[in-house]
């Protein structure tokens, strides 16, 4: 789904620093859009509300924690559908059946909404009885809306209208910020209400873009239920990946020694939460490289290789195109290391001053340092998974995500036992382990790719 990347690459052809900055700026914001923008807006709302409305610290803390939980829950739930639907859309585009995308999106969102509504109602009714009715309604709506947004956002980059996508994100989160500030006087319910309305605006704006660029031939379809159009391993891959990203956070939230109650059953870990979420802002440069180099350039080399195979080209030309594809992956990984490494080095130097400027204790600095390294490795891990998806090595991607989930849980438990100085290392080491295994797997797959491609063709 590199359509938006091909459009952004046109800016690079202008051979100017401004074109370079525009291309990578667009790529960074779009590829990390909802996640990074939500962190920025939520943190801004929290800090400004504390500064402008005295005595609102409890409401702001409850707001931040509530939004964090619905983001986590919606990502994990939508992870069951994100990758499998992205693959479905990619296959339909390859078959030139764009008219089937919209009705199947409607079908998917229908199932997702019903599932999210059932789970949300069950949890809110049974566990949030001591909270206000308005708060529970806002949590329910926010959870359902975010689950829908993640499902749309995973393939929104397939559209070539990068400016419209960028404006959609900007407009949605702009509304979130303005309404949050306007309603902050109503404490928790006001802040959360502004967030929910803003997410509704973002969802319907993105949905409008899909309606515009993928007009359908009918209103509703759910072809994903058909076995020949569903890659079932992708369902678990998306689930394990998103659960792995949040596993260490849940372990810190529900460990009484590292957390405190906030509202209803929700808990937060003051020592762990702020550094990791601040560190995620450093993901933007790496994600920009990921979109343009690993998504766009690799997609082009991949298509050239398999076009040569399907067209019966000579073995020499096929191997030449394979070498170019492998070189693109290596160069993309090198660029991620380089750009994200520079970002990490800069933040390691600026981290103490940044945390002091934000008004937090210097004790957060060591955890922030390891978190920015972990976030940088996460971009590399995503790049490895992306290549495996292109090569159709779906079981290997599933195994890597399972390794990440299990190792994150086990290593985080070990770090909690060892003490505060080791916090964050479980998350970082699990990503490093998974990425190293992934690099070994990729090297082996590329060595065997030509042989396996022809053997599969012969069997077919």
SEVOSE-297906 format. One line per field, with one value per residue (C-alpha): residue in one letter; y, z, x; residue number from 1. Coordinates in steps of 0.25 Angstrom, whole numbers. Example, Ala and Ser with C-alpha at 12.3 -4.5 7.8 and 13.67 -1.06 7.14 Angstrom:
BEGIN
r = (a:s)
py = (-18:-4)
pz = (31:29)
px = (49:55)
k = (1:2)
end
This chain:
BEGIN
r = (x:x:x:x:x:x:x:x:x:x:x:x:x:x:x:x:x:x:x:x:x:x:x:x:x:x:x:x:x:x:x:x:x:x:x:x:x:x:x:x:x:x:x:x:x:x:x:x:x:x:x:x:x:x:x:x:x:x:x:x:x:x:x:x:x:x:x:x:x:x:x:x:x:x:x:x:x:x:x:x:x:x:x:x:x:x:x:x:x:x:x:x:x:x:x:x:x:x:x:x:x:x:x:x:x:x:x:x:x:x:x:x:x:x:x:x:x:x:x:x:x:x:x:x:x:x:x:x:x:x:x:x:x:x:x:x:x:x:x:x:x:x:x:x:x:x:x:x:x:x:x:x:x:x:x:x:x:x:x:x:x:x:x:x:x:x:x:x:x:x:x:x:x:x:x:x:x:x:x:x:x:x:x:x:x:x:x:x:x:x:x:x:x:x:x:x:x:x:x:x:x:x:x:x:x:x:x:x:x:x:x:x:x:x:x:x:x:x:x:x:x:x:x:x:x:x:x:x:x:x:x:x:x:x:x:x:x:x:x:x:x:x:x:x:x:x:x:x:x:x:x:x:x:x:x:x:x:x:x:x:x:x:x:x:x:x:x:x:x:x:x:x:x:x:x:x:x:x:x:x:x:x:x:x:x:x:x:x:x:x:x:x:x:x:x:x:x:x:x:x:x:x:x:x:x:x:x:x:x:x:x:x:x:x:x:x:x:x:x:x:x:x:x:x:x:x:x:x:x:x:x:x:x:x:x:x:x:x:x:x:x:x:x:x:x:x:x:x:x:x:x:x:x:x:x:x:x:x:x:x:x:x:x:x:x:x:x:x:x:x:x:x:x:x:x:x:x:x:x:x:x:x:x:x:x:x:x:x:x:x:x:x:x:x:x:x:x:x:x:x:x:x:x:x:x:x:x:x:x:x:x:x:x:x:x:x:x:x:x:x:x:x:x:x:x:x:x:x:x:x:x:x:x:x:x:x:x:x:x:x:x:x:x:x:x:x:x:x:x:x:x:x:x:x:x:x:x:x:x:x)
py = (0:10:19:31:28:29:43:48:43:53:64:58:59:74:73:84:84:89:77:68:74:74:59:54:63:59:44:45:52:43:29:32:41:37:32:43:54:48:49:63:68:60:65:79:79:73:83:95:91:90:104:111:104:103:91:82:73:61:63:64:52:44:49:45:31:29:33:24:12:14:16:3:-5:0:-3:-17:-20:-14:-22:-34:-27:-17:-26:-36:-25:-17:-30:-32:-17:-19:-32:-25:-14:-23:-30:-16:-18:-5:-5:-16:-8:1:-9:-18:-7:-4:-19:-19:-7:-13:-25:-16:-7:-18:-25:-12:-8:-22:-22:-7:-8:-21:-15:-1:-7:-17:-10:5:6:16:26:36:32:43:38:24:29:37:25:16:25:28:13:10:22:19:5:10:20:10:1:12:18:5:6:21:23:15:27:37:49:52:66:62:52:61:72:61:58:73:76:65:67:82:80:71:82:94:87:81:95:100:90:88:96:84:76:61:60:73:69:55:60:69:57:49:59:62:47:46:58:51:38:43:52:39:32:43:42:27:29:39:30:17:17:4:-4:-8:-3:-15:-28:-36:-45:-46:-58:-66:-75:-72:-57:-57:-59:-64:-63:-48:-48:-53:-45:-32:-36:-41:-29:-18:-26:-27:-12:-10:-23:-16:-4:-13:-20:-7:-2:-14:-16:-10:-7:2:8:15:15:27:25:13:0:8:10:17:16:30:26:18:25:39:35:24:33:45:36:32:46:42:32:42:43:27:26:36:27:15:20:26:15:2:4:11:8:-7:-8:-3:-13:-24:-22:-22:-35:-42:-36:-42:-55:-56:-50:-61:-52:-58:-64:-53:-42:-48:-50:-35:-30:-39:-33:-19:-22:-28:-15:-7:-14:-13:2:5:-2:6:19:15:13:26:35:29:28:43:46:37:43:57:53:47:60:69:59:65:79:75:67:79:89:80:81:67:60:57:43:41:43:28:22:33:29:14:17:25:14:4:13:14:-1:-3:5:-6:-17:-11:-10:-25:-29:-21:-28:-42:-37:-34:-47:-54:-61:-59:-70:-64:-51:-57:-64:-52:-44:-56:-55:-40:-42:-53:-47:-34:-40:-49:-38:-27:-36:-39:-24:-21:-31:-25:-11:3:4:-7:-1:0:-10:-22:-14:-10:-24:-31:-22:-24:-39:-39:-30:-38:-51:-44:-39:-54:-59:-48:-52:-66:-63:-55:-65:-76:-66:-69:-84:-84:-75:-84:-97:-90:-87:-101:-107:-97)
pz = (0:-4:-13:-4:-4:-19:-19:-8:-16:-27:-17:-16:-31:-30:-26:-15:0:1:-7:2:15:9:5:18:26:19:21:35:39:31:34:49:48:58:68:69:67:78:88:85:86:98:105:101:106:119:121:117:126:138:135:132:142:156:164:152:153:157:145:135:141:139:125:121:127:121:107:108:112:100:90:95:95:82:76:81:77:63:61:58:46:42:34:28:22:17:10:5:-1:-7:-14:-20:-25:-32:-38:-42:-34:-27:-27:-16:-6:-1:1:9:17:21:24:32:40:43:49:57:62:67:74:80:85:91:98:102:108:116:122:125:131:140:144:143:152:161:150:144:133:124:126:122:110:105:108:100:88:88:88:77:69:71:67:54:51:53:42:32:35:32:17:16:11:-1:-6:-14:-8:3:5:7:17:24:25:30:42:44:44:53:64:62:66:77:83:81:87:99:102:101:110:120:130:131:137:132:125:117:113:109:101:93:90:86:76:70:67:61:52:48:45:36:29:26:22:12:6:4:-2:-11:-16:-15:-20:-19:-27:-16:-2:7:5:15:5:17:22:9:12:-2:1:16:21:35:41:39:49:60:55:56:70:75:70:76:89:90:88:101:109:117:120:125:134:140:141:149:158:171:174:161:159:166:164:156:152:153:150:142:148:144:146:148:147:134:126:123:118:108:102:101:94:84:78:73:64:53:46:45:40:29:24:26:17:6:6:11:6:-7:-12:-8:-14:-27:-27:-22:-34:-44:-39:-39:-53:-58:-52:-58:-71:-73:-73:-73:-61:-61:-62:-51:-41:-45:-40:-28:-24:-26:-17:-6:-8:-6:7:12:9:15:28:28:26:37:46:42:43:56:61:59:66:78:79:79:89:98:99:100:109:122:118:111:124:133:123:124:139:142:152:146:151:138:129:130:126:115:109:108:103:91:87:88:80:69:69:67:54:49:54:46:34:35:37:25:16:21:17:3:2:7:18:27:37:40:42:52:59:60:67:76:80:83:91:100:101:105:116:122:121:127:139:141:141:151:160:158:162:156:150:140:136:121:118:116:105:98:99:94:81:79:81:71:61:61:59:48:41:41:35:24:20:19:11:1:-1:-5:-11:-26:-24:-15:-26:-37:-29:-25:-39:-43:-32:-36)
px = (0:11:2:4:19:20:13:22:34:31:35:49:50:50:65:63:65:51:45:53:48:33:34:39:31:18:23:26:13:4:11:11:-2:-12:-3:7:-3:-12:0:3:-12:-15:-2:-5:-19:-14:-3:-11:-23:-14:-8:-21:-31:-25:-29:-32:-20:-29:-38:-27:-20:-33:-35:-20:-22:-36:-31:-19:-27:-37:-26:-19:-32:-36:-23:-22:-37:-35:-22:-30:-35:-25:-15:-24:-33:-20:-16:-30:-30:-16:-21:-33:-25:-15:-28:-33:-45:-46:-61:-61:-53:-64:-75:-65:-60:-75:-76:-63:-67:-81:-75:-64:-75:-84:-72:-66:-80:-83:-69:-70:-83:-80:-67:-74:-86:-78:-66:-69:-82:-76:-74:-83:-93:-87:-73:-77:-84:-72:-63:-72:-73:-58:-54:-64:-59:-44:-46:-52:-41:-30:-37:-38:-24:-16:-19:-22:-7:-11:-18:-9:-16:-6:-10:-24:-20:-11:-22:-32:-22:-20:-35:-39:-28:-30:-45:-41:-31:-41:-53:-44:-40:-54:-60:-49:-57:-66:-54:-53:-66:-63:-49:-53:-65:-56:-47:-59:-65:-51:-49:-63:-59:-46:-53:-64:-54:-45:-58:-61:-48:-50:-64:-57:-45:-51:-66:-73:-82:-91:-94:-90:-81:-73:-64:-54:-62:-58:-46:-40:-39:-35:-21:-24:-10:-11:-22:-13:-1:-8:-14:0:7:-2:-3:12:13:4:8:19:10:-2:8:13:-2:-7:5:2:16:18:4:-8:-23:-28:-43:-52:-43:-33:-19:-7:8:14:28:27:16:21:35:30:19:29:39:28:29:43:37:34:47:49:34:37:48:40:29:38:49:43:29:31:45:44:30:35:47:38:28:40:45:32:28:41:38:24:28:38:51:65:70:81:71:63:75:79:66:66:80:73:62:71:80:67:64:78:79:65:70:83:75:66:78:84:72:67:81:83:69:73:87:80:70:80:87:74:66:70:67:54:49:53:46:33:34:37:47:61:59:51:63:69:56:53:67:64:50:55:65:53:44:55:57:42:43:53:44:32:41:45:30:27:37:32:18:22:29:17:24:12:15:29:23:13:24:33:21:18:33:32:19:25:38:33:24:35:46:37:34:49:51:40:47:61:56:54:67:64:50:48:59:49:42:55:61:49:49:64:63:51:58:71:63:56:68:74:61:61:75:71:59:66:76:65:56:59:58:45:39:41:38:24:21:24:15:4)
k = (1:2:3:4:5:6:7:8:9:10:11:12:13:14:15:16:17:18:19:20:21:22:23:24:25:26:27:28:29:30:31:32:33:34:35:36:37:38:39:40:41:42:43:44:45:46:47:48:49:50:51:52:53:54:55:56:57:58:59:60:61:62:63:64:65:66:67:68:69:70:71:72:73:74:75:76:77:78:79:80:81:82:83:84:85:86:87:88:89:90:91:92:93:94:95:96:97:98:99:100:101:102:103:104:105:106:107:108:109:110:111:112:113:114:115:116:117:118:119:120:121:122:123:124:125:126:127:128:129:130:131:132:133:134:135:136:137:138:139:140:141:142:143:144:145:146:147:148:149:150:151:152:153:154:155:156:157:158:159:160:161:162:163:164:165:166:167:168:169:170:171:172:173:174:175:176:177:178:179:180:181:182:183:184:185:186:187:188:189:190:191:192:193:194:195:196:197:198:199:200:201:202:203:204:205:206:207:208:209:210:211:212:213:214:215:216:217:218:219:220:221:222:223:224:225:226:227:228:229:230:231:232:233:234:235:236:237:238:239:240:241:242:243:244:245:246:247:248:249:250:251:252:253:254:255:256:257:258:259:260:261:262:263:264:265:266:267:268:269:270:271:272:273:274:275:276:277:278:279:280:281:282:283:284:285:286:287:288:289:290:291:292:293:294:295:296:297:298:299:300:301:302:303:304:305:306:307:308:309:310:311:312:313:314:315:316:317:318:319:320:321:322:323:324:325:326:327:328:329:330:331:332:333:334:335:336:337:338:339:340:341:342:343:344:345:346:347:348:349:350:351:352:353:354:355:356:357:358:359:360:361:362:363:364:365:366:367:368:369:370:371:372:373:374:375:376:377:378:379:380:381:382:383:384:385:386:387:388:389:390:391:392:393:394:395:396:397:398:399:400:401:402:403:404:405:406:407:408:409:410:411:412:413:414:415:416:417:418:419:420:421:422:423:424:425:426:427:428:429:430:431:432:433:434:435:436:437:438:439:440:441:442:443:444:445:446:447:448:449:450:451:452:453:454:455:456:457:458:459:460)
end
